[in-house]
């Protein structure tokens, strides 16, 4: 499991059901914002969704879940992000 991330699942309320926040990658605003990726379960599919953004951590992103609970494609996306940074 990657370190210094928080993973969230909003239960499918929005297209970007899963959000992973990279706590080692602050994005300004007094340390409250971090780089993140929002995605659905198929971020590599042509009709899937995976988009980088910034976010603050919290329950507004959904329920916090373990990294291992993310779909495999989501885990792959996060691992690629972390090995390229």
C-alpha positions in Angstrom: 0.0 0.0 0.0 1.3 3.5 -0.9 2.0 5.7 2.1 0.7 9.2 2.8 -2.6 8.9 0.9 -6.2 9.0 1.9 -8.8 7.1 -0.2 -12.5 7.9 -0.3 -15.6 6.3 -1.8 -18.7 8.3 -2.2 -20.8 5.2 -2.9 -21.5 6.2 -6.6 -23.2 9.6 -5.9 -21.0 11.1 -8.6 -19.0 10.0 -11.6 -15.8 10.4 -9.7 -16.9 7.9 -7.1 -13.3 7.4 -5.8 -10.9 10.1 -4.7 -7.3 9.6 -3.6 -5.6 12.5 -1.9 -1.8 12.6 -2.1 -0.8 14.0 1.3 2.8 14.5 0.3 1.8 16.8 -2.5 0.4 20.0 -1.0 -1.2 22.4 -3.4 -1.1 25.6 -1.4 -3.9 27.4 0.5 -2.4 27.2 4.0 -1.7 23.4 3.8 -5.4 22.5 3.5 -5.3 21.5 -0.2 -3.5 18.5 -1.8 -3.1 17.1 -5.2 -5.6 14.3 -5.8 -7.2 12.1 -8.4 -10.9 11.5 -8.8 -12.0 8.5 -10.8 -14.6 5.9 -11.5 -13.9 2.1 -11.4 -12.5 2.1 -14.9 -10.3 5.2 -15.2 -8.4 3.7 -18.3 -11.4 2.9 -20.3 -12.4 5.3 -23.1 -15.7 5.9 -21.4 -14.2 5.8 -17.9 -13.2 8.8 -15.8 -9.9 9.7 -14.1 -8.9 13.3 -13.5 -6.3 15.0 -11.4 -7.3 18.0 -9.3 -6.8 19.4 -5.8 -8.9 18.7 -2.7 -9.1 19.0 1.0 -9.5 15.8 3.0 -12.7 15.1 4.7 -16.0 13.3 4.7 -17.3 15.5 1.9 -15.3 13.1 -0.4 -17.2 10.1 0.9 -16.3 7.3 3.3 -12.6 6.8 3.9 -11.6 3.3 2.7 -8.4 1.3 2.6 -6.3 1.5 -0.5 -6.9 -2.3 -1.1 -10.7 -1.6 -1.3 -10.2 0.5 -4.5 -10.8 -1.3 -7.8 -7.6 -2.7 -9.3 -7.6 -0.1 -12.1 -7.8 2.7 -9.5 -4.9 1.1 -7.6 -2.9 1.0 -10.8 -3.5 4.7 -11.5 -2.4 5.7 -8.0 0.7 3.5 -8.1 1.6 5.0 -11.5 1.2 8.5 -10.1 3.3 7.8 -7.1 6.2 6.2 -9.1 6.3 9.1 -11.6 6.4 11.9 -9.0 
